[in-house]
Amino acid sequence: MSTTCFRSSSVRVPELRSGAVELNAANAAALAELLQVLTCGEESAALTFDHLAGACHERVLRSSLARIAADEREHQLLLAGLEASLPPPAVDRSLEASVRGFFLRLADRDVLVHFVRIVAIDSATCHILGALRGRGRPLASEVRVNATFARIHRDEARHVAIARRCAAPLLKSMRGRDIAIDARERLIRVLQLRADALDSLSVDPDHLFTRLRGMPRLARRADAR
């Protein structure tokens, strides 16, 4: 999958020199496969928050949303730098279509619904990054990868907190919880396409997916674990 998943993306990733990533061949290949999903997610998020900021009439919130969009563009560049240091994964058109379709379907005319889905997916991203960086796992001891994922993890936790405040009226309802659960289930179906890569990086995919289905405290605070 190319770094650019959406033709309307405002970010054009420059040619990057490969830097050292200290992983064995199997772990490097697994990370490259996971980045096919993560980079598309960051690109989608940048487009989403640019749109939400442009449509927002409240000055402080508009500024917060624009800052999130800038964060997501920076994440794209950080992940592109990692991609440039890894062996290119095999082209998988089915995965590309599934990932692109998943992120396109997150949008909704009802902005509260859209924010609930953002809360669900970005908090799930925190879980995923936390699992990948867990003690004793291959990526935890790779300085560059761990630092990149730690930066993204912190930012995503903050983004969840902002989106949660925006979505609060709906998140407190059973309908909001159902919307969030559906978004997580669709994310899990995408991640199942890369279950082997998770397993190669010492993350039990079944355990991770069970955690993602748990939907902990979505209406109360960001879960940055």
Residue, then its C-alpha position, 0 to 999 in steps of 0.5 A: m500500500s502506498t503511503t497516500c491512501f486518499r487522493s484528497s490528502s493534503v500531505r505529500v510525503p517527501e522522499l525519505r532516506s532510510g535510517a536504522v531500525e534494529l529489528n530482525a527480518a521477521n519483525a521488520a516485515a511484520l511492522a511493515e505490514l502493520l504500518q499499511v493500516l496505521t499510516c492509512g489511519e493517520e491520513s484519514a484522521a488528518l483529513t477528518f479533523d481538517h474537515l471538522a475544523g473547517a465546519c466548526h463555528e466555535r473558535v476555541l474548538r476549531s483551534s483544537l481540531a486544527r491542532i489535531a489535524a496538524d498532529e495527524r499530518e506529523h504522525q503521517l510523516l513519522l510513520a513514513g520515515l519508519e516505512a522508508s527504513l523497512p522492507p516494502p510489504a507485498v502489494d495487497r489490493s484486498l487489504e488496501a480496499s478494506v482499510r480505505g473503505f473502513f476509514l471512509r465509512l467512519a464519516d457521518r452527516d451527524v457530527l455527533v455520530h462521527f465524533v463517537r466513532i473517532v472516540a472509539i477508534d482513537s482510543a482503540t489506537c491507544h490500546i494497540l500502540g500500548a500493546l505493541r510497546g509492551r515490556g519484553r516485546p520486540l518494538a519496546s526495545e527498538v529505540r526509534v520505533n518505540a519513540t515514534f509510537a510513544r509520541i503518537h500514543r500520547d497525542e491520540a490520548r489527547h485527541v480522544a479527550i477532545a473528541r469525547r467532550c464533543a461527543a458527550p451528549l451521544l456517548k452517554s446514551m445506549r445509542g452512542r455506545d452501540i455506535a462505538i461498539d460497531a466502529r470497534e467491531r469493524l476495526i477488528r475485522v480490518l486488524q484480523l487481516r494483519a493478525d499474523a503480523l501482530d502475533s509476530l510482534s508478540v501481541d496475542p491478536d485474540h487477547l487484543f481484540t477481546r480488549l477492544r471489544g470491552m469498550p472501557r469508560l468511553a463516556r468518562r475519560a481517555d484511555a491512554r493505556 
